[in-house]
Amino acid sequence: MTLAIPAEQTCGLSSRTAAPGPAEVAECATVVVAGELDLAAAEPLRTRLSSAPAGHREVVADLSAVPFMDCSGLRPLLDAHRYATRIGHRLTVRRPSAAVRRLFQLARSDGPLPVER
């Protein structure tokens, strides 16, 4: 699994190319996940997602390059969503692959997790 944050952070219709100042919170960060999201990849994803809300009001997890995900990959997303909601921020899953969408349906997590297709 690969985690990356593009140089230009873009979410939805808002775009920010300048780094935020010390007292400013950037609107959005995109975490691009590539590769299989399984037990071996769950902890790095959890670490990345748990640190993102501190500097951004919205975090987008782009899962378009994830061909496989099991329940251990789902847990960090659900935990990050709950944490973001608790502090008044937002986590959105963007472009999940068909396999990931199927897991969301089977686990009935497509309701609580905001998903952009």
OpenMM code with the backbone's topology and positions (N, CA, C; nanometers):
from openmm import Vec3, app, unit

residues = "MET THR LEU ALA ILE PRO ALA GLU GLN THR CYS GLY LEU SER SER ARG THR ALA ALA PRO GLY PRO ALA GLU VAL ALA GLU CYS ALA THR VAL VAL VAL ALA GLY GLU LEU ASP LEU ALA ALA ALA GLU PRO LEU ARG THR ARG LEU SER SER ALA PRO ALA GLY HIS ARG GLU VAL VAL ALA ASP LEU SER ALA VAL PRO PHE MET ASP CYS SER GLY LEU ARG PRO LEU LEU ASP ALA HIS ARG TYR ALA THR ARG ILE GLY HIS ARG LEU THR VAL ARG ARG PRO SER ALA ALA VAL ARG ARG LEU PHE GLN LEU ALA ARG SER ASP GLY PRO LEU PRO VAL GLU ARG".split()
positions = [
    Vec3(0.0840, -0.1177, 0.0000),
    Vec3(0.0000, 0.0000, 0.0000),
    Vec3(0.0882, 0.1235, 0.0000),
    Vec3(0.0440, 0.2250, -0.0708),
    Vec3(0.1145, 0.3518, -0.0776),
    Vec3(0.0217, 0.4623, -0.0291),
    Vec3(0.0719, 0.5497, 0.0545),
    Vec3(-0.0036, 0.6669, 0.0990),
    Vec3(0.0663, 0.7900, 0.0457),
    Vec3(-0.0088, 0.8798, -0.0122),
    Vec3(0.0517, 1.0012, -0.0677),
    Vec3(-0.0423, 1.1183, -0.0489),
    Vec3(0.0145, 1.2357, -0.0351),
    Vec3(-0.0645, 1.3590, -0.0340),
    Vec3(-0.0112, 1.4438, -0.1480),
    Vec3(-0.0965, 1.4736, -0.2462),
    Vec3(-0.0504, 1.5543, -0.3591),
    Vec3(-0.0023, 1.6919, -0.3140),
    Vec3(0.0874, 1.7517, -0.3927),
    Vec3(0.1382, 1.8849, -0.3604),
    Vec3(0.0242, 1.9863, -0.3549),
    Vec3(-0.0681, 1.9779, -0.4494),
    Vec3(-0.1859, 2.0646, -0.4475),
    Vec3(-0.2988, 1.9845, -0.3866),
    Vec3(-0.3475, 2.0304, -0.2722),
    Vec3(-0.4518, 1.9576, -0.2029),
    Vec3(-0.5872, 2.0065, -0.2516),
    Vec3(-0.6635, 1.9169, -0.3097),
    Vec3(-0.7906, 1.9528, -0.3695),
    Vec3(-0.8996, 1.8610, -0.3183),
    Vec3(-1.0099, 1.9177, -0.2758),
    Vec3(-1.1234, 1.8392, -0.2305),
    Vec3(-1.2500, 1.9051, -0.2823),
    Vec3(-1.3334, 1.8267, -0.3477),
    Vec3(-1.4581, 1.8810, -0.3969),
    Vec3(-1.4350, 2.0020, -0.4850),
    Vec3(-1.5007, 2.1125, -0.4533),
    Vec3(-1.4895, 2.2335, -0.5340),
    Vec3(-1.3848, 2.3299, -0.4806),
    Vec3(-1.3335, 2.3038, -0.3604),
    Vec3(-1.2361, 2.3973, -0.3053),
    Vec3(-1.0948, 2.3493, -0.3358),
    Vec3(-1.0059, 2.4438, -0.3554),
    Vec3(-0.8673, 2.4115, -0.3863),
    Vec3(-0.7770, 2.5043, -0.3086),
    Vec3(-0.6675, 2.4525, -0.2576),
    Vec3(-0.5737, 2.5346, -0.1829),
    Vec3(-0.4335, 2.4970, -0.2286),
    Vec3(-0.3581, 2.5955, -0.2727),
    Vec3(-0.2220, 2.5670, -0.3166),
    Vec3(-0.1189, 2.6260, -0.2221),
    Vec3(-0.1569, 2.7208, -0.1393),
    Vec3(-0.0631, 2.7808, -0.0446),
    Vec3(-0.0713, 2.7079, 0.0885),
    Vec3(0.0400, 2.6999, 0.1576),
    Vec3(0.0408, 2.6363, 0.2895),
    Vec3(-0.0301, 2.7276, 0.3894),
    Vec3(-0.1068, 2.6692, 0.4829),
    Vec3(-0.1756, 2.7516, 0.5812),
    Vec3(-0.0770, 2.8126, 0.6798),
    Vec3(-0.1147, 2.9280, 0.7334),
    Vec3(-0.0337, 2.9926, 0.8364),
    Vec3(-0.0516, 2.9212, 0.9687),
    Vec3(0.0217, 2.9609, 1.0738),
    Vec3(0.0175, 2.8898, 1.2005),
    Vec3(-0.1200, 2.8869, 1.2657),
    Vec3(-0.1990, 2.9924, 1.2513),
    Vec3(-0.3297, 2.9965, 1.3163),
    Vec3(-0.4409, 2.9561, 1.2205),
    Vec3(-0.4062, 2.9163, 1.1001),
    Vec3(-0.5051, 2.8863, 0.9976),
    Vec3(-0.5160, 2.7354, 0.9781),
    Vec3(-0.6366, 2.6883, 0.9529),
    Vec3(-0.6583, 2.5473, 0.9252),
    Vec3(-0.6940, 2.5342, 0.7782),
    Vec3(-0.6179, 2.4529, 0.7055),
    Vec3(-0.6469, 2.4316, 0.5637),
    Vec3(-0.7811, 2.3618, 0.5516),
    Vec3(-0.8510, 2.3883, 0.4443),
    Vec3(-0.9824, 2.3293, 0.4268),
    Vec3(-0.9770, 2.1783, 0.4050),
    Vec3(-0.8805, 2.1305, 0.3269),
    Vec3(-0.8886, 1.9916, 0.2871),
    Vec3(-0.7529, 1.9293, 0.2568),
    Vec3(-0.7439, 1.8007, 0.2847),
    Vec3(-0.6269, 1.7211, 0.2452),
    Vec3(-0.6783, 1.5941, 0.1804),
    Vec3(-0.6090, 1.5488, 0.0780),
    Vec3(-0.6444, 1.4242, 0.0123),
    Vec3(-0.5364, 1.3214, 0.0427),
    Vec3(-0.5777, 1.2079, 0.0959),
    Vec3(-0.4873, 1.0960, 0.1200),
    Vec3(-0.5157, 0.9945, 0.0104),
    Vec3(-0.4193, 0.9744, -0.0776),
    Vec3(-0.4350, 0.8816, -0.1889),
    Vec3(-0.3792, 0.7474, -0.1450),
    Vec3(-0.4622, 0.6453, -0.1512),
    Vec3(-0.4218, 0.5112, -0.1092),
    Vec3(-0.4150, 0.4237, -0.2336),
    Vec3(-0.3038, 0.3520, -0.2496),
    Vec3(-0.2869, 0.2644, -0.3657),
    Vec3(-0.2373, 0.1283, -0.3183),
    Vec3(-0.2885, 0.0235, -0.3790),
    Vec3(-0.2491, -0.1116, -0.3429),
    Vec3(-0.3525, -0.1775, -0.2543),
    Vec3(-0.3204, -0.2976, -0.2099),
    Vec3(-0.4139, -0.3730, -0.1267),
    Vec3(-0.4188, -0.3156, 0.0137),
    Vec3(-0.5388, -0.3023, 0.0647),
    Vec3(-0.5606, -0.2471, 0.1977),
    Vec3(-0.6051, -0.3618, 0.2877),
    Vec3(-0.5061, -0.4242, 0.3517),
    Vec3(-0.5315, -0.5404, 0.4357),
    Vec3(-0.4664, -0.5190, 0.5722),
    Vec3(-0.4498, -0.6263, 0.6489),
    Vec3(-0.3951, -0.6157, 0.7836),
    Vec3(-0.2581, -0.5468, 0.7853),
    Vec3(-0.1730, -0.5784, 0.6887),
    Vec3(-0.0389, -0.5191, 0.6843),
    Vec3(-0.0434, -0.3689, 0.6576),
    Vec3(-0.1444, -0.3214, 0.5884),
    Vec3(-0.1532, -0.1801, 0.5517),
    Vec3(-0.2418, -0.0997, 0.6465),
    Vec3(-0.3135, -0.1660, 0.7352),
    Vec3(-0.4108, -0.0968, 0.8200),
    Vec3(-0.3459, 0.0042, 0.9140),
    Vec3(-0.2365, -0.0323, 0.9786),
    Vec3(-0.1747, 0.0585, 1.0759),
    Vec3(-0.1158, 0.1840, 1.0115),
    Vec3(-0.0429, 0.1730, 0.8976),
    Vec3(0.0021, 0.2973, 0.8334),
    Vec3(-0.1141, 0.3881, 0.7915),
    Vec3(-0.2237, 0.3290, 0.7457),
    Vec3(-0.3401, 0.4092, 0.7087),
    Vec3(-0.3997, 0.4760, 0.8324),
    Vec3(-0.4113, 0.4019, 0.9408),
    Vec3(-0.4654, 0.4571, 1.0662),
    Vec3(-0.3802, 0.5766, 1.1127),
    Vec3(-0.2501, 0.5602, 1.1070),
    Vec3(-0.1594, 0.6676, 1.1496),
    Vec3(-0.1779, 0.7915, 1.0637),
    Vec3(-0.1841, 0.7735, 0.9336),
    Vec3(-0.1977, 0.8871, 0.8419),
    Vec3(-0.3319, 0.9569, 0.8588),
    Vec3(-0.4382, 0.8791, 0.8682),
    Vec3(-0.5711, 0.9387, 0.8810),
    Vec3(-0.5903, 1.0057, 1.0171),
    Vec3(-0.5288, 0.9530, 1.1210),
    Vec3(-0.5477, 1.0129, 1.2534),
    Vec3(-0.4739, 1.1449, 1.2682),
    Vec3(-0.3688, 1.1660, 1.1889),
    Vec3(-0.2953, 1.2927, 1.1986),
    Vec3(-0.3517, 1.4005, 1.1062),
    Vec3(-0.4261, 1.3632, 1.0051),
    Vec3(-0.4746, 1.4594, 0.9059),
    Vec3(-0.5762, 1.5601, 0.9588),
    Vec3(-0.6762, 1.5225, 1.0404),
    Vec3(-0.7762, 1.6217, 1.0818),
    Vec3(-0.7203, 1.7390, 1.1609),
    Vec3(-0.6065, 1.7229, 1.2257),
    Vec3(-0.5508, 1.8327, 1.3053),
    Vec3(-0.5228, 1.9563, 1.2198),
    Vec3(-0.4875, 1.9377, 1.0943),
    Vec3(-0.4553, 2.0522, 1.0106),
    Vec3(-0.5549, 2.0795, 0.9002),
    Vec3(-0.6628, 2.0015, 0.8930),
    Vec3(-0.7584, 2.0156, 0.7825),
    Vec3(-0.9003, 1.9907, 0.8312),
    Vec3(-0.9915, 2.0714, 0.7838),
    Vec3(-1.1323, 2.0533, 0.8200),
    Vec3(-1.1937, 1.9319, 0.7512),
    Vec3(-1.1422, 1.8991, 0.6343),
    Vec3(-1.1930, 1.7829, 0.5612),
    Vec3(-1.0755, 1.6994, 0.5129),
    Vec3(-1.0900, 1.5688, 0.5270),
    Vec3(-0.9917, 1.4746, 0.4755),
    Vec3(-1.0635, 1.3836, 0.3777),
    Vec3(-1.0062, 1.3681, 0.2595),
    Vec3(-1.0613, 1.2793, 0.1583),
    Vec3(-0.9662, 1.1620, 0.1429),
    Vec3(-1.0192, 1.0420, 0.1577),
    Vec3(-0.9412, 0.9205, 0.1336),
    Vec3(-0.9760, 0.8721, -0.0068),
    Vec3(-0.8835, 0.8898, -0.0997),
    Vec3(-0.9047, 0.8481, -0.2391),
    Vec3(-0.8656, 0.7015, -0.2508),
    Vec3(-0.9660, 0.6152, -0.2703),
    Vec3(-0.9433, 0.4707, -0.2756),
    Vec3(-0.9568, 0.4152, -0.4172),
    Vec3(-0.9452, 0.5001, -0.5176),
    Vec3(-0.9645, 0.4555, -0.6555),
    Vec3(-0.8583, 0.3552, -0.7003),
    Vec3(-0.7422, 0.3542, -0.6368),
    Vec3(-0.6350, 0.2618, -0.6755),
    Vec3(-0.6195, 0.1473, -0.5763),
    Vec3(-0.7283, 0.1144, -0.5059),
    Vec3(-0.7268, 0.0032, -0.4105),
    Vec3(-0.8059, -0.1130, -0.4706),
    Vec3(-0.7369, -0.2164, -0.5226),
    Vec3(-0.8074, -0.3266, -0.5858),
    Vec3(-0.8672, -0.4256, -0.4862),
    Vec3(-0.8164, -0.4252, -0.3623),
    Vec3(-0.8635, -0.5195, -0.2602),
    Vec3(-0.8591, -0.4518, -0.1251),
    Vec3(-0.9637, -0.4740, -0.0459),
    Vec3(-0.9660, -0.4264, 0.0915),
    Vec3(-1.0441, -0.5261, 0.1740),
    Vec3(-0.9901, -0.5611, 0.2919),
    Vec3(-1.0647, -0.6482, 0.3813),
    Vec3(-1.1092, -0.5677, 0.5040),
    Vec3(-1.1685, -0.6349, 0.6000),
    Vec3(-1.2238, -0.5644, 0.7168),
    Vec3(-1.1176, -0.4911, 0.7976),
    Vec3(-0.9946, -0.5418, 0.7964),
    Vec3(-0.8889, -0.4725, 0.8706),
    Vec3(-0.8548, -0.3385, 0.8057),
    Vec3(-0.8804, -0.3222, 0.6781),
    Vec3(-0.8618, -0.1938, 0.6115),
    Vec3(-0.9797, -0.1009, 0.6332),
    Vec3(-1.0948, -0.1585, 0.6604),
    Vec3(-1.2157, -0.0796, 0.6840),
    Vec3(-1.2121, -0.0102, 0.8203),
    Vec3(-1.1582, -0.0759, 0.9202),
    Vec3(-1.1567, -0.0230, 1.0566),
    Vec3(-1.0906, 0.1150, 1.0664),
    Vec3(-0.9719, 0.1384, 1.0074),
    Vec3(-0.9128, 0.2732, 1.0174),
    Vec3(-1.0002, 0.3825, 0.9554),
    Vec3(-1.0709, 0.3493, 0.8490),
    Vec3(-1.1603, 0.4478, 0.7865),
    Vec3(-1.2757, 0.4823, 0.8797),
    Vec3(-1.3366, 0.3806, 0.9401),
    Vec3(-1.4484, 0.4052, 1.0314),
    Vec3(-1.4025, 0.4818, 1.1554),
    Vec3(-1.2855, 0.4447, 1.2100),
    Vec3(-1.2322, 0.5158, 1.3267),
    Vec3(-1.2025, 0.6614, 1.2937),
    Vec3(-1.1422, 0.6859, 1.1773),
    Vec3(-1.1097, 0.8231, 1.1369),
    Vec3(-1.2370, 0.9046, 1.1146),
    Vec3(-1.3388, 0.8411, 1.0582),
    Vec3(-1.4664, 0.9098, 1.0369),
    Vec3(-1.5286, 0.9493, 1.1713),
    Vec3(-1.5301, 0.8575, 1.2673),
    Vec3(-1.5865, 0.8888, 1.3994),
    Vec3(-1.5090, 1.0019, 1.4673),
    Vec3(-1.3764, 0.9961, 1.4601),
    Vec3(-1.2939, 1.1000, 1.5219),
    Vec3(-1.3183, 1.2349, 1.4557),
    Vec3(-1.3169, 1.2378, 1.3237),
    Vec3(-1.3393, 1.3640, 1.2517),
    Vec3(-1.4753, 1.4228, 1.2871),
    Vec3(-1.5774, 1.3396, 1.2930),
    Vec3(-1.7118, 1.3859, 1.3272),
    Vec3(-1.7145, 1.4435, 1.4690),
    Vec3(-1.6465, 1.3759, 1.5594),
    Vec3(-1.6445, 1.4201, 1.6990),
    Vec3(-1.5815, 1.5590, 1.7146),
    Vec3(-1.4816, 1.5921, 1.6329),
    Vec3(-1.4165, 1.7230, 1.6466),
    Vec3(-1.4709, 1.8263, 1.5473),
    Vec3(-1.5805, 1.7908, 1.4795),
    Vec3(-1.6447, 1.8855, 1.3890),
    Vec3(-1.5826, 1.8916, 1.2509),
    Vec3(-1.5074, 1.7901, 1.2136),
    Vec3(-1.4464, 1.7838, 1.0815),
    Vec3(-1.5161, 1.6744, 1.0002),
    Vec3(-1.4591, 1.6414, 0.8840),
    Vec3(-1.5260, 1.5464, 0.7960),
    Vec3(-1.4232, 1.4571, 0.7263),
    Vec3(-1.4560, 1.3292, 0.7158),
    Vec3(-1.3778, 1.2354, 0.6356),
    Vec3(-1.4695, 1.1816, 0.5270),
    Vec3(-1.4228, 1.1872, 0.4030),
    Vec3(-1.4994, 1.1374, 0.2895),
    Vec3(-1.4142, 1.0362, 0.2142),
    Vec3(-1.4775, 0.9287, 0.1699),
    Vec3(-1.4112, 0.8301, 0.0850),
    Vec3(-1.4442, 0.8663, -0.0595),
    Vec3(-1.3396, 0.8793, -0.1413),
    Vec3(-1.3594, 0.9179, -0.2810),
    Vec3(-1.3253, 0.8017, -0.3739),
    Vec3(-1.4117, 0.7816, -0.4727),
    Vec3(-1.3928, 0.6869, -0.5824),
    Vec3(-1.3470, 0.5468, -0.5385),
    Vec3(-1.4196, 0.4837, -0.4468),
    Vec3(-1.3788, 0.3482, -0.4109),
    Vec3(-1.3979, 0.2538, -0.5293),
    Vec3(-1.3077, 0.1582, -0.5433),
    Vec3(-1.3185, 0.0591, -0.6500),
    Vec3(-1.4415, -0.0275, -0.6254),
    Vec3(-1.4786, -0.1067, -0.7230),
    Vec3(-1.5952, -0.1946, -0.7103),
    Vec3(-1.5788, -0.2916, -0.5931),
    Vec3(-1.4582, -0.3445, -0.5751),
    Vec3(-1.4338, -0.4385, -0.4647),
    Vec3(-1.4502, -0.3697, -0.3296),
    Vec3(-1.4048, -0.2468, -0.3192),
    Vec3(-1.4179, -0.1722, -0.1945),
    Vec3(-1.5644, -0.1371, -0.1693),
    Vec3(-1.6350, -0.0956, -0.2732),
    Vec3(-1.7788, -0.0662, -0.2576),
    Vec3(-1.8544, -0.1903, -0.2108),
    Vec3(-1.8183, -0.3053, -0.2630),
    Vec3(-1.8839, -0.4305, -0.2236),
    Vec3(-1.8593, -0.4592, -0.0751),
    Vec3(-1.7368, -0.4382, -0.0286),
    Vec3(-1.7080, -0.4567, 0.1136),
    Vec3(-1.7906, -0.3606, 0.1978),
    Vec3(-1.8004, -0.2344, 0.1555),
    Vec3(-1.8823, -0.1375, 0.2280),
    Vec3(-2.0267, -0.1860, 0.2392),
    Vec3(-2.0801, -0.2405, 0.1300),
    Vec3(-2.2178, -0.2904, 0.1308),
    Vec3(-2.2329, -0.4098, 0.2246),
    Vec3(-2.1403, -0.5044, 0.2161),
    Vec3(-2.1473, -0.6237, 0.3005),
    Vec3(-2.1353, -0.5893, 0.4485),
    Vec3(-2.0494, -0.4936, 0.4795),
    Vec3(-2.0280, -0.4527, 0.6183),
    Vec3(-2.1287, -0.3469, 0.6629),
    Vec3(-2.2126, -0.3038, 0.5700),
    Vec3(-2.3125, -0.1990, 0.5963),
    Vec3(-2.2489, -0.0718, 0.6496),
    Vec3(-2.1293, -0.0421, 0.5967),
    Vec3(-2.0604, 0.0795, 0.6377),
    Vec3(-2.0774, 0.1911, 0.5354),
    Vec3(-2.1495, 0.1632, 0.4261),
    Vec3(-2.1705, 0.2671, 0.3258),
    Vec3(-2.2697, 0.3713, 0.3742),
    Vec3(-2.3407, 0.3458, 0.4832),
    Vec3(-2.4309, 0.4447, 0.5414),
    Vec3(-2.3563, 0.5493, 0.6210),
    Vec3(-2.2773, 0.5086, 0.7217),
    Vec3(-2.2091, 0.6079, 0.8033),
    Vec3(-2.0937, 0.6799, 0.7337),
    Vec3(-2.0289, 0.6141, 0.6406),
    Vec3(-1.9146, 0.6752, 0.5710),
    Vec3(-1.9619, 0.7540, 0.4501),
    Vec3(-1.9346, 0.8830, 0.4429),
    Vec3(-1.9677, 0.9587, 0.3213),
    Vec3(-1.8810, 0.9098, 0.2056),
    Vec3(-1.9441, 0.8748, 0.0951),
    Vec3(-1.8727, 0.8203, -0.0209),
    Vec3(-1.9047, 0.9028, -0.1444),
    Vec3(-1.8000, 0.9487, -0.2130),
    Vec3(-1.8148, 1.0145, -0.3436),
    Vec3(-1.7778, 0.9119, -0.4492),
    Vec3(-1.8651, 0.8907, -0.5450),
    Vec3(-1.8372, 0.7886, -0.6466),
    Vec3(-1.7752, 0.8448, -0.7673),
] * unit.nanometer
topology = app.Topology()
chain = topology.addChain("A")
for resn in residues:
    res = topology.addResidue(resn, chain)
    for name in ("N", "CA", "C"):
        topology.addAtom(name, app.Element.getBySymbol(name[0]), res)
